[in-house]
Amino acid sequence: MRLALFEPDIAGNVGAVLRLGACFDTPVDLIEPMGFAWNDAALRRAAMDYGGQADVVRHADFHAFAEKLPDRVILFTTRGSIPLNQARFEPGDTLLFGSEGRGAPDYVHERADLAVRIPIRAGLRSLNLAVSAGISLAEALRQTDGFPPQ
């Protein structure tokens, strides 16, 4: 299982996802360009003391990311046709989340093996990126018995 962020805009969300990845022993892919400068100081500020424990891979763009994918890409999107509670996950899946401001472009949707949405109350647009990643990863790990040992 992996988490991937497509061109994230907000350093705090990246930090929260890195903390999530560290705590659940799940690698995180960052697909550039990002909407902020990313350096060691930004990592420390955003991920606090968890950044160094996260397994992070940075990719120059989506093409570079897609070339290295061994298994399925599960795109989480408000345009998803499959509700989270009906999605079926496999241990090698990469859970991909679009940019906070722009989502994921059509070419990312086309590459996805599944497009999943988190059901939320009617009339509301979406959840925060890091919250969405946490909800989605927990469900995927539950289904695949992938939680780290205590």
DRENRO-747379 format. One record per atom (N, C-alpha, C, O): x, y, z. Coordinates in steps of 0.05 Angstrom, whole numbers, plus 5000, padded with zeros to 4 digits. Example, Ala and Ser with C-alpha at 12.3 -4.5 7.8 and 13.67 -1.06 7.14 Angstrom:
<atoms>
526448865156/524649105156/526449345156/528549345169/525749555142/527349795143/525850015157/526850235161/
</atoms>
This chain:
<atoms>
501749775000/500050005000/501850255000/503850265014/501050454984/502450704983/500450934983/498150894975/501251164991/499751414988/501251584968/503651594968/499751724951/501051904932/499452164930/496952164931/500852384929/499652654927/500452774901/502852814895/498452844884/498952964858/498953264862/496953394869/501353384857/501753674857/500353814881/498653994877/500953734905/499653854929/500354154931/502554244924/498454304942/498654594944/499454684972/500554904975/498754524993/498954625020/500954455036/500554215040/503054585046/505154445060/504054295085/505054075091/502254415099/501054285122/499754025116/499853835132/498454005093/497153755086/499253545079/498953315087/501353625066/503553435060/504753335086/505253095089/505153515105/506253435131/504453235145/505453045156/501853295144/499953105158/499952835144/499852625157/500252825118/500252575103/502952425108/502952185111/505152575111/507652445118/507552325146/508552105150/506252465164/505852355191/504152095190/504751905203/502052105174/500251875170/501951645158/501751415168/503551695138/505151485126/507151375146/507551125147/508351545162/510251445182/508851265203/509851055210/506651355213/505251215234/504050945224/503950755240/503250925199/502150685188/504050535170/503250345156/506650605171/508650475156/507950445126/508150235114/507050675115/506050685088/507750885072/507751125080/509150805051/510651005036/508951215023/506551175017/510051455019/508651685008/510151784983/512551834984/508751804961/509751924936/508852204933/506452254936/510652394928/509952674923/510552724894/512752704885/508452804880/508652854851/508753154847/506853304853/510953244836/511453534832/510253624805/509753454788/509953884802/510854094820/508854134843/506454074841/509954224866/508354284889/507854584891/509454734879/505854664904/505054944906/506555104927/505655314935/508855004936/510455134957/513255024954/513754814943/515155174966/517955084966/518154854985/517254865008/519454634977/519854404994/522754364999/524354324981/523454385025/526254355033/526254235061/524054185072/528554195073/528754075100/527254235121/525954125139/527454505119/526054675138/522954645136/521554625155/522054635111/519154595106/518254325116/516054295128/519854115112/519253855121/519053845152/517053745163/520953965166/520853965195/518454125205/517154035224/517854345193/515554505201/512954365196/511154365213/512654235173/510054115166/509653845179/507453775187/511753675180/511453405189/512353375218/512253155229/513353585230/514453575257/516653365259/518253335240/516653205279/518753015283/518152745268/519652555271/516052735253/515352485239/516552475211/516652265199/517352705200/518352715172/520652535167/520752405146/522452515186/524752345182/524152045183/525751885175/521751985194/520951705196/519151615173/518551375170/518451805156/516751735133/518451645109/520651755105/517451455095/518751355070/517551525047/515351475038/519151725038/518151915018/519651894992/522151874992/518251884970/519451884943/518252124928/515852154926/519952294918/519152524902/519452454872/521352334864/517452544857/517452504828/517252774814/515752944822/518752804793/518853054778/516153134766/515553374763/514552934759/511952984747/510352724747/511352514756/507952734737/506252494737/507352274720/507152034727/508552344697/509652144679/511851984694/511851734692/513552114708/515751984723/514551804745/515551584749/512451894758/511051734778/509851484765/510251264775/508351524743/506951294731/508851084720/508050844720/511251154712/513150964702/514050764723/514950544717/513850844749/514850674770/512750524785/513250384805/510250534776/508050404790/507950104784/507750024761/508149944805/508049654801/505149544800/504749334787/503349674813/500649564816/498449774809/498949964795/496149734821/493849904814/494050184826/495350224847/492850384812/492550654822/489650694829/487850664812/489150764854/486450824863/486251124867/487451224886/484851264850/484551554851/482151624869/479951524864/482651794889/480551894906/479752164895/481352354894/477152194887/476252424873/473252464878/471852274881/472452714878/469552774881/468052674856/465652654856/469552624834/468352514809/468352214809/467552094789/469152084830/469351794831/466651664828/464651754839/466651434814/464151284810/463651074831/461450964833/465751014846/465550794866/465650924894/467651044901/463550884911/463750984938/465750824954/466150584949/467050954973/469150824989/468250565001/469650365001/465750555011/464750315024/464250085005/463649865014/464450134979/464149924959/466749854945/466849654930/468850004949/471449954936/472749714950/472449674974/474149564934/475749334944/478649394938/479449444916/480249374960/483049444958/484849194959/484048984968/487249224947/489249014947/491749124960/492249364959/493448954971/495849044986/497749224970/499049394982/497949184944/499849344928/498749604917/500049744902/496249674924/495049914914/496450174921/497650194943/496350364903/497250644909/494750814910/493250834891/494350944933/492051114938/492951394930/494551514944/491751504909/492651754897/490551974902/488151934899/491552204911/489852434917/490652674901/493052734898/488752814889/489353044872/490053294888/489853294913/490853494874/491453754885/489053874900/486753834891/489654004922/487454124938/485854324922/483354334925/487054484905/485654694890/484554604864/482654714854/485854414851/485154344824/484254054820/483253974799/484553894841/483853604838/485953474820/488253534820/484953274804/486653134786/485653174757/483253164752/487453234739/486653274711/485753014698/486052794709/484553044674/483452804660/485552594655/484952354658/488052664649/490052454643/490752294668/491552054665/490352404691/490752244716/488352064720/488651834727/485952164715/483551994716/483751764697/482951534704/484751814673/484951604653/486951384662/486551154655/489051454676/491051264685/490051094709/491050874714/488051194724/487151064748/485650804742/484150784722/486150604758/484750344755/481950364768/480150234758/481650524789/479150574802/478950864809/481050984815/476550984808/476151254817/474151234840/471751174836/475051294864/473451254888/472751524900/474351714900/470351544911/469551784925/468851714954/467751494959/469351894972/468451855000/465751975002/465352214998/463751815009/461051925012/460852135034/461652075057/459852375028/459452575048/456652695044/455252635024/455852855063/453152975063/452653135037/454453275028/450353105026/449553255002/449853555007/449253655028/450753694986/451053984987/453754074996/454454314994/455453895006/458153965014/460053864993/459553654981/462254014988/463953954966/465953724971/466053534956/467553744992/469653544996/470853575024/470353765039/472453375031/473953375056/476753485051/477553505028/478053555073/480853635072/482553395061/481853165066/484653455046/486353255034/487453055054/487252815050/488553155076/489752975096/487652805109/488152575116/485352925115/483152775127/482252545107/481852325116/481952615082/481152415061/483252195060/482551955058/485752265061/487852055060/487751875084/488051635082/487251985108/487051825132/484651635131/484951405138/482351735123/479951565121/480451345101/479851105107/481451415078/481851215056/483951005064/483550775059/486251095075/488350915082/487350715104/487850485102/485850815123/484850645144/483050425133/483250195140/481250495114/479550295102/481150095085/480649855086/483050195070/484750015053/486349825071/486549585065/487549925092/489049755111/487249555125/488049325130/484849645132/482949455145/482349225127/482448995135/481749285101/480949075082/483248885076/482748645072/485748985077/487948825069/489548715093/491648595090/488448755117/489848675141/492648795142/494648655149/492949045134/495549165131/496349355153/498449495150/494849375175/495749545197/498449445208/498849205209/500249635215/502849545226/502449395253/500549455267/504249215259/504149085285/504549285308/505949475305/503249235330/503449405354/506049365368/506649495388/
</atoms>
